[in-house]
């Protein structure tokens, strides 16, 4: 049986409204009518006709593909696998809007209760739902939704901000107990307030050839802002550490800072020095965290008289209100501020105040 006859057979099985199978035609570069290389099947979904390429010339296989696609649509699938490569942002947005129109979101409260049963903390649930609330508001601003489509977002309370910070003398006690491979990262994070997630991503391509400056591009920073750190003042020892590390000829894409087993080491060292409690059997730890370096760095900079805008430039703290107010265009002020914070001691801060 030739293809035309086979197509007549399979299309004869389909009732009105169930779709059809066949080739599509278009004009080639010579203006001639050209047939598609593979069969298409078509059917209507939500009043719109879809044409789906099957990548086969076997009418029976195309028929099975059509039946499978119709089954997926009946099960609620909005987008068939064959359509994903042509997906646009506008399509995704419309799918999301239609979904929330269909499932009137009293489900927000149900979602919160479900996450609590799963052991999620209220602060985590709040952070997960905040972008969704912003998306609803944005959809309303674009006249895609009305107030009737927007659920009531009664979000769980946020967690209390951490209050831990570390004096320079206490940091030195910890630094002395840390193994050699963790010292560069600890020093860098304590004096700059850089996030651990960003520091982990620093590669040798971001280190200047003379090892005196690290340029952290926006793609590795949470605030998406580039971050240039001169290794001066309290960071000068890192210059020699980097020079020694370069002797092993690291590749440009290799990571600079070694965090191997850092969590267990940190927990044990802090517990031994009285900055936390650590159960070796359960490995449960409470106490000072590496993330506390951020507020320590910010506080130390401010206590030494460094301008708030500049302190935020160094630590990477950034709020919506401050995002357009940075006046620093070079690394000169950053260099001077780092040298100043390297001299910080509680008694010197008291005298300068």
C-alpha positions, 0 to 999 in steps of 0.5 A: 500500500502506498503512502497516499492510500495508507493516509486515507486509511488512518484518516478514515479512522478519525471522527470529525474533530479528532484531527487529521494526518498528512503532509504540509506544503510550502513554496521553495526558493524557486516559488514551486510547491514543495512537500514537507519531508515528514508527516504532520498531525493536526487537531484542535486544542482550546479552539486553536488548531495545532500542527505537529511534526511527527518526524516520520513518513509512516502513517500508522506511526503518525496515527499513534503519535496523534492518539498519544498527543490527544491523550496528553491533552485530555490529561491536562498537558498544555504543551506537547514535547514536540512544541518545547523547542519553539516555546517563547516567554509569552507562551510560558507566561500565558500558561501560568496565567491560565493555570491560576485562573483555572485553579483559583488559588485558595491553594496558597494557604493549602500550600503553606500548610503542606510545606509545614507538614513537610518540615519546611520552616516559615522563613523558607516558605515566606521566601519561596512565596514572595516572588509568586506574590510579586508575579501576581502584582506584576500581572495585575499591573499588565492587566493580565489579571484582576483582583478577583484572580489574585489570592490573599497572600498571608505569608508566614512570619520571617525569621529574626535576623542573626546577631552573631559577629566576630571580633578580630581577636576571636577571628585570629583564634579561629584562623590559627586552628583552621587547616592551611587550605581553609585559611585564604577563604576564611581571611577573604570572607572575614575582611570583605564580607563576601558571600561563601557561595560567591567565594566558592566560584572564584577562579584563577581567571579572576585573579590578577597576574601579580596576585594583588587583586580579585575581580568577581564578575556579576554572574557569581554575585547574588546582587549581580554586581561586579566586585573588585577586591584589592588584596591590601591591608589585612588581605595582603597575606593572601597575595603570598598564598596565591603566589605559592598556589600558582606554582602548581600551574592551575588552569584559568577555570580552576577554583582559587579557594579550597573549601574541602570538608569546611563545614565539619572542620568549622563546626569542630573548631568553633565548638572547641573554642566556645563559639558553638556546640557540636555533636559529633555523633549526630553532626548537629551544630549550633553557633557561629557560622561563616555567614556571620563574617558578612555582618562582622565585616560590615560592622568593622568597616562602619566602626572604623569610619568607612562610609556606609555606601563604601562599606556596602560596596565592599561587602556586597550588601545591596538594597533597592533603596541603595542600588542607584546611589553608589558613587564609587567608580574606581577601586581606590576607595575600596583599597583605602577602606580595606587598609583601614579595617585591617587596623580595627580593634575595639579600643581604636574604634572607641577612640575614633568615635 
